[in-house]
Amino acid sequence: MGDGSGNRGVTHSNNNNNGGGGTSNKPEWLQQYDLIGKIGEGTYGLVFLARTKTPGNRGKSIAIKKFKQSKDGDGVSPTAIREIMLLREISHENVVKLVNVHINHADMSLYLAFDYAEHDLYEIIRHHRDKVNHAINQYTVKSLLWQLLNGLNYLHSNWIIHRDLKPSNILVMGDGEEQGVVKIADFGLARIYQAPLKPLSENGVVVTIWYRAPELLLGAKHYTSAVDMWAVGCIFAELLTLKPLFQGAEVKATPNPFQLDQLDKIFKVLGHPTLEKWPTLANLPHWQQDSQHIQGHKYDSHGLHSFVHLSPKSPAYDLLSKMLEYDPRKRITAAQALEHEYFRIEPLPGRNGLVPFQGEKVVNYPTRPVDTTTDFEGTTSLQPSQPVSSGNAVSGNMPGAHGVPSRNATRPPMGMQRMPPQGMAGYNLAGGVMNPGGIPMQRGVNPQAHQQQQLRRKDPGMGMSGYPPQQKQRRM
Amino acid sequence: MAANFWTSSHYKQLLDQEEVDVVHPLDKEKGITLAEFKLLKMHMANYIWKLATHVKVRQRVVATAVTYMRRVYTRKSLSEYDPRHVAPTCLYLAAKAEESTVQARLLVFYVKKMPTDEKFRFEIKDVLEMEMKILEAINYYLVVFHPYRSLSQLLQDAALNDISMTQLTWGLVNDTYRMDLILVHPPHLIALACIYIASVLRDKDTTSWFEELRVDMNVVKNISIEILDFYENHRINMEERLNVAMAKLGSTIHNLEILQLTPTSY
C-alpha cells in the first residue's frame, strides 16, 4: 500500500457503493474542517475539536460530536435522534448552537458540529478548587447563574426539559466575541414534555445522581421542569463552595434503582421532607415502600446556609433555598428566579461572565485538553518520523475494529497537528486504545501553541477533593 | 421551537402547493406524471399505515412517518430513493423520534409478512442505510406538528366533541395524510377543514363558531375542497391507475405491494 493518495481510487469506488461516504481518505464533508484532536468521550461516542477551513469562517473552532452506530444493530441511536430533533428547533444565546450535521455513510456514523466552547462549569469549578484555591468571584457566579437560568427559561417556556443538567454540561465560551457566555449543552436526554407518548421515566437512562431532584429519587414517574431547577440549585451551591452539594454514592443497577444514599445526603443538609411541606410526597413510590429509612426522620436541622456559607438573610441564600424546595410544585421556576432580588443587587450579572469588574483579577482558565493523536475514527495514530508516509504507519496501528476495512486500512490521520506527547497518559481519554504498546510518540513540531494544555494535563491525580476519579464524562 | 408551531422548523418549512407538485426530473424521464406521483405517494402512505398496524405504534408516529416520506420526495426522486425502502424506514425513524422505538429486525419481520413480490429483499442493513439517507434528505428536521392535537381542542371548543363527530373528524384527518396537505398547510387549519367537512356532513351549524375564530376561512374552505376532491378522484380505477404508474417506474418499485384502498371515512 502506498500513501493516502495512492489509495484514492480504491477508496473511492468502495465508498460509492455506500452512497458516497467520501471521495478520498477524507470524506468530503470533513474536508471543510481541520481536525485538531479529541476532547471528550462518552457512551454515545467521541467529541473532537476542529477548525473550519471555509472562507469567511476560517479558523473558527468547532466541536464535533461523533455518534457511534449503536451496538444493538439499531441504527442511529435514539439519543442522537432526539438531540438532533431538539437542537434543530432551538435557537438561543444561552443554548449550544448546532451548526451542522454530517453523515458518513461508509461507516454509518453521525457527526454533530457545534460552536466550540472552551470552558465548562466543571472545569471552572475544578480550577478554583484545585489550582487557584479561592472562591469564584460573586460577579462570575451571578452572571453564570443568570445566563444558565436564562437559557433554561427559554427551554422550559418551549416545553423542553433538559433532565441532565450538571456542571460539565454547562459550557462557557472562551476568547472571542462571545467570551464568558453560558451555553447549555447535551440534549441527549432532553424531552419535549407537552405530550409524551410514554411516561418520561420509562427510558431507563441513568444520569448523574448528584443533581437529581428528590421527587425523582423517590420514584416519581413524571418529570416536570422543576427537576432542572433542582439541578440549578445544586450547581449554584457548587459555584459558591466549589464542592458538589449532595455527593451521594450511586447504586449501580438497572432499571432506576433506589438511591438511598443520595437522599440521605440531601436530608442531612435540608432536613427530612414532611407531608406538611410536601403533601404529594405520600404518593411517591419509594416514600411508601421504604418507610423505615425514608420516613425515619433522622435529620431536623435545616443547615443549608452553613453548608454554603451564606447568611440566611442574604438574597443569594433565599434564591438557593427556593431552588432546593422539596415540593416540585413550590420550587421556584426559571422565569421567577430571573426576577429574584439576588440579580437586582450589586454586582449585577453581565454577558461576559468571566470578566468581572475592573480592578478584579481575571482568572485565566485553562483551555480544554486536546488529545491530538486520535482521528475521527477514534483511532490512535502514532506519528511516524516522516509525515509523508503517514498512511503506512497509521495502517499498521489500526486496531481494525471499524467494520469497513476497505476504507480505513490506509487512512491517514486527518488534518491532525503533531503535538508533544508529554502527560498523555494523564488524560484518560482514549482508554486502552491509546498507544497500546507504549511506543514513544514523535515529538511535535508545534509545541508552543499547546504548552498550556500540556501543563494542565500533567497532573491527573490532583488531590481531587470531591470527585471520585472517572466521574466525568464530557458530554457536549 | 419544539412546542410552538409558529417558531418551529415545520412552519418555516411549509411549501407552496406548486413546490410540492414537482415531479423529479429522473422520475419524469420514466414518464411519471404528476397525478401518478401523487398516487404513488398516497400508496406509500397507505402502506406505512398498514405496516404500522402490525408494528403497533400510535397514530402520531404513523403521521410523522408519512410526513417524513412526503418531505423526502420533495427533494429526492422515486427512482433513486426506492419507495419500498423509504416507506418502512420512515416508520422506523418516526418511531425513534416519537420515543416509541421499534427494533429494525422487528420492522423487517413485519415488512416480510406484508404481501410482496418474492424477489423483493429487505434486510436490516437496508433499514439502517436508508435511515441515514432519509435523515439527510429531510435535512435533519424531525419535529412534526399534526392536526390531531388541535382537533381535540377545537372540537371541545365548538362543543362538537361527541363520539360521532370525533370519530368522523379523526378519520378525515387520517385521510389527509394521503395527500400533501401536511407539507403545505399549518396543521390546525387542516383540523379546521376536517371539522368543516364533518359539520356539513352531519348537518351541524358551525357557522358562528367558525366566524368567531380568527382564521382565514378561504384557506379552510380551500383545504376542504381539496379533501373532497381527493375522495371524488379516488373512487374509481384506483388499482389500475396505480399499476400503470408503477410499471413506469419499472424495476424500482414494480414490486411494491398493492393495497386495497379504503379511505377510512368514506
Interface residues (C-beta under 8 A of the other chain):
Chain A: N18 G19 Q69 D72 G73 D74 G75 V76 P78 I81 R82 I84 M85 L86 R88 E89 I90 S91 V101 I103 H105 M108 L110 N158 W159 I160 I192 Q194 A195 P196 L197 K198 N203
Chain B: M1 A2 A3 N4 S8 S9 R58 R60 V61 Y92 L93 K96 A97 E98 E99 S100 T101 Q103 A104 R105 I124 V127 L128 E129 E131 M132 K133 L135 E136 Y140 Y141 L142 V143 R149
